Amino acid sequence: MDLSNPGTLTNLEAAFGGESMANRKYLFFAEVAKQLGNGDLARLFRDTANQETEHAFAHFRLLHPELVVSDPAALSEEQKGAILARCLELAIEGETYEYTTMYPEFAAQARADRDGTAAAEFHEQEAESRDHAAIFRRAARNFGFLEPIEQHHAERYGVALNALQGKGTAGEAATPVAGKWICKVCSMIYDPAVGDPDSGIAAGTPFEAIPDSWVCPICGTRKANFIPYREPELLAA
């Protein structure tokens, strides 16, 4: 396949994105069906999600033939390392784009839409405008919270890549970052300098002072599932 053709490349990327999104969407539907007691429908959604995964994998193999492994036993350790390094490079690239470009732009747009929507609709439907503003505020807040998460992911991948190249062992700093705590479920990082104002946690609030009833603003897990944040670090071999 000629990936130098921009149309083919764009279509393959779009197809991969569509199949990947369908997989996560159907898994969400399966969870909803399970919660509502419909096991048969939950299984149908899960089975279909698995099929969408296979479709996505097929597209990704065409996008990145350098990652296709037909006979692992025939590969040298150097070749294996090169493939794994490429996986990490792509992961770092994606996470870096998310925290440097995608989420900052999304957050800015959400803030702008909130203001414009509120100004336009308060004249007609005050209640609806209030709801819209709240939704956009939440979106802007969540995008802001996701930026440091993606940076954390990128840094972890970078450490893993260096470890793979024999420069040390992947690990974490011995001392936690002062004041910061990380969610074990979704990696949301609580920063006391920012707080969580939408949840009533003012900037400057130490994690220890947050009520036990507080939940992660990203995944909704309880406060007990946070641990002191330690930066990814390359340890001496």
N, C-alpha and C positions, 0 to 999 in steps of 0.2 A: 504494500500500500504506500502511495506517495503522500507523505505527510507534509511535503513542501507546498502542496495545494492548500491555500488558506481556507477555502470553502470546506474541504473535507475535514481539515483539522478543527475548524469551528463547529462543524456538525457533530463530530465525534465527541468533542468536549461537552457540547450541549446534551448529547445523548447520555453520556456518562453522568452528568449532573442530574438529568431527569430520572434516570433509573435509580440513582443513589437516593434522591429525594423520595421517590416512591417507596423504596425499601423502608426508610425511617418512618414515613407516613403510615404505612401499613402496620408496622410494629406498634405505633401509637394506637391505631385503630384496634389492634389485637388486645392491647392492654385495656382499652375502654370496654371492649366486648367481654373480656375476662372479669372486669369489675362489675359488669351488669349481669353476670351469670350465664352468658351465652358462650359455652366452651367450643361448640362447633364453629361458630363464626370467628372466634379467636384463632382457632387452628387454621381456618381458611386464610385469614389475614397473614398469619405467620408463614404459612406455606408459600403464599404469593410473594411475600417479602423476600423469602429465600430465593425464589425464582428471579426477582428483580435484581438481587445481589449478583447472581450469575450473569445476568445481562450486563450489569455495570462492569463486572470483571472482564467480560469479553471486550467491551469497548476500551477499557483501560489497558489491556494487553496490546491492543492496536496502537494506542497512544504512546505506550512505552515498551516497545519490543525488547529493549535492553534489560527489562526486568523479568522477562519470561524464562522460566527454568524448566526445561524438559527432562534433564537427567542430572540431578544434583550430584550424584556420585562421580560424574565425569568432570566436575569442576575442580579446579585447584583452589587452595585456600585463598590465593590472591584474587581469583575470579569471584569467589564467594564474597570476599570482603568488598570488592568493587560494587557488586550488586547491592549489598546491604548499605554501603555508603551512599549509593544513588538514592535508595529509599529515604535515608535520613536527609539527604540534600533536598529532596522534593518536599519532605515534611517541614523542614526549616523554612523553605521558600513560602509554603502555604501559610504557616503560622505567622511568619513575619509580615506577609501581606495583610493578614487579618488585623494584626494589632497596630501596624503603622499606617494603613490606608483604609481598609474596608470599614472597620468599626468606628474610627474617628469620623469618616465621612457619613456613615449611617447616623451617628449620634448628632452631628451637626444638622443633618437634614431633618431628623426627628424634632429637634428643638425648633427649627424654622417652621416646620409644618404645624407644630403645636401653636405657635404664636399666630400664624396666619389663619388657621382653622378657628381658633377662639375668636379672633377679631371679626371674621366673616359671619359666624353662625350665632354669636350672642344676640344678634338683632332678631333672629327668627326662632331659634330653639335653644334657649339658654341651657336647659338640662342636657340636651344632646351635645352641645359644645363642651360642657363641663366634662362629660364622659370622654369625648374625643381628646380633650386636653390631657386628661388623666392617662389615657392609653399612650399618647405620644410621650408624656413625661416618663412613663414607665419604660417605654422603648429606649428613650435617650439614656435613662439611668442604667438599664441593662447593657446597652452597647458600651457605656463607659466602664461598667464592671468587667466586661468581657475583654477589653483591651489588655489589662495586665495578665489575664488568664492565658491569652494567646502568646504573650511575650514569655510567660513562664514555660509554656509548651515548647516554644522555639528554643529557649535556652537549654531545656532538658535534652532536646534533640541534638543541639550543638555539642553538649557534653558527651552524649552517647556516640556521636560521630567521632569525636576526638579519642574516645576510649576504644572504639572499633579500629582506629588507626594506630593503636598501640601507644598512645600518649599518656595513658593513665587508666584509672578505674572510675566509672561513673558513680557519683554519690551525691551527698548533700553537705552543706557547710556544717561544721560542728556546732556553731552557735546560731540560734534562730535570729531572724531580723527583728529588731526591737519593735514590739507593738503589733506586728502583723501576724495574722492567723489565716490558715488556708483550709478550705472545705475539702474533706476527703472524698466527697461524692463528685463534685463538678470542678474543683480547683479554684473556686471563687476566692479571691484574696481580700480579707477584711483589712482595710487600712484606717487606723484611727484618725488620721489627718483628714480623711474623706467622710468617714462614718457611713450611715445609711439613712439620710434625712427623710426619705419617703416612708421609712418604717419607724420614724420617730427617734432615730439614733443620730444625734447631732454630731457634726464634725468635732473632733477632739475627744470623743468618748472612747476610753480604753475598752478593749474587748472584754476584760474581766467585769466591767461595769454594765455590760449589756444584759438585759433581763433574760432568764432562761427560756422564756416563751418566744424569743426572737428566732426567726428562721432565715436560712440562706435566701437572699433575694433572687438568686438564679434558679436553684433547683428545689428550694423549699424544705431542705433537710434541717434538722434541729441544730441548735448551737453546739450540742455535745459532739457533733461530728466534725468540728473544726480542731485543728492542731496548730501549734506554733509553726510559722512559715520559715523554712530553711531554703536558701538559694541553691539551685543545682550547682555542683562543683566537681571539677576533675581532680580526683585524688591521686596521689603518687602511687605508681604501680608497686 
